[in-house]
Amino acid sequence: MRWLIPAAGLAALTGCNVSSEFLQRMESQAKYEYYETSEFWPDGRAMRVPPAGTVPRERPVGNPGISTGRANGVAVSAIPLPVDKQLLALGQKKYNIVCSQCHGVLGDGNSVVAENMALRLPPSLLELADKPAGHFYTAINEGYGIMPSFSGELDTRERWAVVAYVRALQAARSTAGTQPVPQENR
């Protein structure tokens, strides 16, 4: 019998519309279109000047060669970060997670996913060694052809790390059949 009173109280609360009233207030709040007047501000304008130092999200911040892979509209030729073992290890890790499913573990475009792509096969990254580093960064950042952007999955440093790893794959391919690479340079 004791459980009956709390159960009846809970049943009564389910009929309340408390949460939707709260959400309704959020949905029907006042908003202004461009150039409308507003009684809230003393100058009567609804449009406000952004605070000093505000940066639009569409504008690259800092060095555009690093953040976009382009400088003055042209793809940067070299990786603008110091390339070391840590960057290459990060690049290999991220490449294997994000890129290898389509481009293959070796970057040659041979993968199970590629075999099942009917529209267009992913290119061999090894055959694109003549492209500047910024080309690969821009493809990762913005997408290329049917490849979507991976800027949500990889931050700026990770994108450049992947580019560095792709360059390492290309260098390994170009030295195949020549003298062995010394252990300290591998």
N, C-alpha and C positions, 0 to 999 in steps of 0.2 A: 504494500500500500504506500510506503514511503517513496518508492520510486515513481509512483503515479503522478505526484505533484510536479517534480522536476521534468518528467516526460511531457506533461501537459504544458508546462512553461516553454519548453523547447519547441513543441508543436505550434504554440502561439507565435513564437518569434519567427518561425519559418514563413509565416504569412506577412511579416513586416517587410517593407521594401527599403530598409535603411541603406544598404550598400548601393542600390541603384539610384536612390535620391542623391547620394554623395557624388556618384559618377555623373548623374544628369547635370548637376551644377557645373561640373568641369566641362561637359560637352556644350552647354549653352551659355558659356561665359562670353562677355562682350569681346568683339574683335574689330579691327579697323582695316579697311582696304587702303591702298596707296593714296596719298593726298587727301584723305578724308579729314574732316575737322574733329577735334576732340575737346570736350569741356574739361577734361582732367588736367591738361597742361595749360599754363598761363598764356602761351603763345597761340593756342588753339589748334596746333598741328598734331596729328596722330603719328606721323613719321618722325623718328628721332635720329639725331646724329649719333653714330656709334661712339662708345667711349674711346678716348685716346689710346693708341696701341692695339686696337682690335685688328685682327688679321682675318680676312675672309678665308673660309676653308678651301675655296677653289684656287687660291694663290699659293704657289710654292713658297715655303719659308726657308731662309738660309740660302746656301749655295745650290742653285738649280741643277748644277751638274751632278750633285749628290742626290738630291730629292726627286729629280725627274729623269736623270740619265741624259739630259740635253743641256747644252750651253749655247745660247744664241740660236736656238732652233735646230742645232746640229747635234747628233748623238756624240757623246764624249768617247774618245778613242781608248782611254785607259781607265782602269778601275780607280776611283778617287779615294780609296781607303788603303791603308797599308795591308798588303797581303802577307799573312803569316800562317803558321800551322793552325792556330786557333780559328782563323777566318775560314781556312780551307776545310777544317773539320766540321765547322758549323755549316758551311756550304754543302758538304757531302751529306750531312744529316738531313738538312732541309730539302735538298734535291731528291734524295731517296724517298722522303715522305710525300712531297708535293709534285715533283716533276717526272720521276722515273716511271710512273704508271703509264704515261703516254710516250715519253721520249726514250724510254728504255734505260736500264741501269748504266749502260755504257754511253748513253747519249746518241745512239745510232738510229733511234726511231723504231727499234724492234721491241715490241712489248705485247702482252696479251690484249691489252686495251686497244692498241694500235691495230692489231689483227682484226678486231671487231668493229672498227670505225668505217662506216660506209661512205660518209660524206667526203672526208679528206684525211689522209694519213698525216700524223705529226711529222715534221721534218727531222732529218738527222741533224743534230746540233754539231756534229763533227764536220759536216760539209759546209757549215756556215762560219768557219774560222776566219774568213776575210771580213766579217761584219765587225763593226766597232763594239766595244763593251756596252756602250749606252744602248745599242739596239736590243740586246738581251734584257737589260734592266727595264727598258720601256715596255718590252713585250710582257714581262712579269708584272709590271706596275699597271699597265693599261689594258693588257690583253692584245692578242694579235690574231687576225683571221677569226677562226671559230674558238680559239683558246680564250677563256675568260681571264679577267684580271685576277691576280693572286695577291693584290695589295692588302686584302683583309686577312690573309693567312700568313704573310711574311712582312715584317717591318723593314725599314730602309736598310739596316745593316744586314739582315738576313737575305734580302734581295741581292745585294752586292756580294754576299758570301756565295750565293748560288751562281752568280756570274763568274766569280773567281774559280769555283769548282768546275763549271763548264769549260773555262779556259784551260784548267788542268787536264780535263778529259781530252780536249782538242790537242793539247801539247803532247799528251801520252800517245795519241793516235799518230801524230806527225813524226814521232820518234820511233814508232814501231818499225822493226826491220833494220834499224841502225844500231849504233853502239848502245850497250845497256846504260841506263841512267844510274849514276852512283847512288848508293844507299842514302847518303845524307841529303840528296836532292829529290828523293821520292816523296 
